[in-house]
């Protein structure tokens, strides 16, 4: 519908009141037709896995574009393999259906 938008306001909570935490972001949106609030507990590993070989990722972060999650997975890959993930792909060496 014209003039209708979907917006995400998220944060890592520093207090106990979720509504108070997101109020500054909600104020930027103006009139809100419908709102959903969700609070999720997040976790982080207590070690990097180098001593016990138990590699654990962090919980998904609050961003809508998964930037922190991608960084976490790249870090996890490096901790497990000892090297950076090579994301360079030579298009000439990849078969594709055209």
C-alpha positions as CSV (number, residue, x, y, z in Angstrom):
1,X,0.0,0.0,0.0
2,X,1.3,3.4,-0.9
3,X,2.6,5.4,2.1
4,X,2.9,2.3,4.3
5,X,6.3,1.1,5.3
6,X,7.8,-1.7,7.5
7,X,10.5,-0.6,9.9
8,X,12.7,-2.4,12.4
9,X,13.9,-0.8,15.6
10,X,16.3,-2.9,17.7
11,X,18.8,-2.6,20.4
12,X,20.8,-4.5,23.0
13,X,19.0,-3.8,26.2
14,X,20.8,-2.0,29.0
15,X,17.9,-1.9,31.4
16,X,14.8,-3.9,32.2
17,X,12.2,-1.9,30.2
18,X,12.2,-2.9,26.5
19,X,9.7,-0.1,25.6
20,X,11.9,2.6,27.1
21,X,15.0,1.2,25.3
22,X,13.5,1.6,21.9
23,X,11.5,4.8,22.5
24,X,14.1,7.1,20.7
25,X,14.0,4.9,17.6
26,X,10.2,4.7,17.6
27,X,10.0,8.5,17.9
28,X,11.7,8.8,14.5
29,X,9.0,6.8,12.8
30,X,6.0,9.0,13.5
31,X,2.6,7.3,13.4
32,X,2.8,3.6,13.9
33,X,-0.2,1.5,12.6
34,X,0.9,-1.8,14.3
35,X,3.8,-2.7,16.5
36,X,5.3,-5.9,17.7
37,X,7.7,-6.2,20.6
38,X,10.0,-9.1,21.2
39,X,12.8,-9.5,23.8
40,X,15.3,-12.3,23.2
41,X,18.1,-13.5,25.5
42,X,21.4,-13.7,23.7
43,X,24.5,-15.8,24.5
44,X,28.2,-15.7,23.8
45,X,30.7,-18.5,24.2
46,X,32.9,-18.3,27.3
47,X,36.1,-19.3,25.4
48,X,37.3,-19.2,21.8
49,X,37.7,-23.0,21.6
50,X,41.5,-23.1,21.2
51,X,42.0,-25.2,24.4
52,X,39.1,-27.6,24.4
53,X,38.3,-27.6,20.6
54,X,34.7,-26.8,21.3
55,X,33.8,-24.0,18.9
56,X,30.6,-22.2,19.7
57,X,29.0,-19.2,17.9
58,X,27.2,-16.3,19.5
59,X,23.4,-15.8,19.4
60,X,22.0,-13.9,16.4
61,X,22.4,-10.1,16.9
62,X,19.8,-7.4,16.9
63,X,20.7,-6.1,13.4
64,X,18.3,-6.6,10.5
65,X,21.1,-7.2,8.0
66,X,23.0,-9.9,10.0
67,X,26.4,-8.1,9.8
68,X,27.4,-9.2,13.3
69,X,26.4,-12.7,12.6
70,X,28.5,-12.9,9.4
71,X,31.5,-11.6,11.3
72,X,30.9,-14.2,14.1
73,X,30.7,-17.0,11.5
74,X,33.9,-15.8,9.7
75,X,35.6,-15.7,13.1
76,X,34.3,-19.2,13.9
77,X,35.6,-20.5,10.6
78,X,39.0,-19.1,11.3
79,X,39.2,-20.5,14.8
80,X,38.3,-24.0,13.6
81,X,40.5,-24.0,10.4
82,X,43.2,-21.6,11.4
83,X,42.8,-19.6,8.2
84,X,40.5,-16.9,6.8
85,X,37.6,-18.0,4.6
86,X,38.5,-17.3,1.0
87,X,35.4,-15.7,-0.5
88,X,37.0,-14.9,-3.9
89,X,35.4,-17.0,-6.6
90,X,36.7,-17.1,-10.2
91,X,33.5,-16.9,-12.3
92,X,35.3,-18.8,-15.1
93,X,35.8,-21.9,-12.9
94,X,32.2,-22.1,-11.8
95,X,29.6,-24.0,-13.8
96,X,26.3,-22.4,-14.1
97,X,23.0,-22.8,-15.9
98,X,22.6,-20.0,-18.3
